[in-house]
Amino acid sequence: MIQHNYGVIINVSSGAGKVGFEDISAYCASKFGMIGLTESLAREVANYNIRAMTICPGEVATKMQEDIDAQYYELNKHKMLHPRRVAQKIADMIFNDKEYPNGIAVDLPS
């Protein structure tokens, strides 16, 4: 990216990277850390016309979510984000540089 003087980096955090939740403190810490990493990286690569951003989706209807708590998943999957929606948002972040500036953390609530 530096050699081409252009690029986009999208890191995936979580709503748990902005608000702590009980019983998943290590997960929250890693997601908070991802946002901090992205903000620092954004400053490091800005002079190379590279943008670094983070997306913070809410609950996503994935196998991982189902494996954590199958009963909760079945009751709430209709309220969760579809993985395709997350992918569409990431694509928008990549190609819509006017709306998504370098270093931003984009919320995508469920």
C-alpha positions in Angstrom: 0.0 0.0 0.0 2.8 2.4 0.9 4.5 1.6 -2.5 1.3 2.4 -4.3 0.5 5.4 -2.2 -3.0 4.2 -1.7 -5.0 1.8 0.3 -7.9 1.1 2.7 -7.7 -0.9 5.9 -10.9 -2.0 7.6 -10.6 -3.6 11.1 -13.6 -5.3 12.6 -14.4 -4.4 16.2 -17.8 -4.7 17.9 -20.4 -2.7 19.8 -18.5 -4.3 22.7 -15.5 -2.2 21.7 -17.4 0.9 22.7 -19.3 -0.3 25.8 -18.2 -2.9 28.3 -20.4 -5.9 29.0 -20.3 -8.2 32.0 -18.9 -11.7 31.6 -17.0 -10.9 28.4 -14.4 -8.5 29.7 -11.5 -10.0 27.7 -13.6 -9.8 24.5 -14.4 -6.2 25.2 -10.8 -5.4 25.9 -9.7 -6.8 22.6 -12.4 -4.9 20.7 -11.6 -1.6 22.5 -7.9 -2.3 21.6 -8.8 -2.8 17.9 -10.3 0.7 17.9 -7.2 2.2 19.5 -5.0 0.3 17.1 -7.0 1.6 14.1 -6.8 5.2 15.3 -3.0 5.0 15.8 -2.5 3.2 12.4 -4.7 5.8 10.7 -2.3 8.5 11.8 0.8 6.5 10.8 -0.3 5.9 7.2 -2.2 9.1 6.5 0.7 10.6 4.6 0.6 7.6 2.2 -3.0 8.2 1.2 -4.0 5.1 3.2 -7.2 5.2 5.3 -7.6 2.9 8.3 -11.1 2.5 9.8 -13.0 0.3 12.2 -16.5 -1.1 11.9 -18.4 -1.9 15.1 -21.3 -4.1 14.3 -23.9 -5.1 16.8 -25.1 -8.7 17.1 -24.6 -10.5 13.8 -26.5 -13.7 13.0 -23.5 -16.0 12.6 -22.6 -19.6 13.6 -20.3 -18.1 16.3 -23.2 -16.3 17.8 -25.3 -19.4 17.7 -22.6 -21.5 19.3 -22.3 -19.1 22.2 -25.9 -19.5 23.2 -28.2 -21.5 20.9 -31.4 -20.6 22.8 -30.7 -16.9 22.8 -29.7 -17.1 19.1 -33.0 -18.7 18.2 -35.1 -16.2 20.1 -33.2 -13.1 18.7 -31.7 -14.0 15.3 -34.5 -12.0 13.6 -33.2 -8.8 15.3 -29.5 -9.5 14.5 -27.6 -8.1 11.6 -27.2 -10.4 8.6 -23.6 -10.9 7.6 -24.3 -9.5 4.2 -25.3 -6.2 5.7 -22.0 -6.0 7.5 -20.2 -6.8 4.2 -22.2 -4.1 2.4 -21.2 -1.5 5.0 -17.6 -2.5 4.7 -17.7 -2.1 0.9 -19.3 1.3 1.4 -16.6 2.3 3.8 -13.9 1.4 1.2 -15.4 3.1 -1.8 -17.1 6.2 -0.2 -14.0 8.0 1.1 -15.9 11.3 1.5 -18.3 9.8 4.1 -15.8 7.7 5.9 -12.6 9.6 6.8 -9.4 8.1 8.0 -9.4 6.9 11.6 -13.2 6.7 12.0 -15.0 3.9 14.0 -18.4 3.2 12.3 -21.2 1.9 14.3 -23.6 -0.6 12.7 -26.3 -1.3 15.3 -28.4 -4.5 15.2 
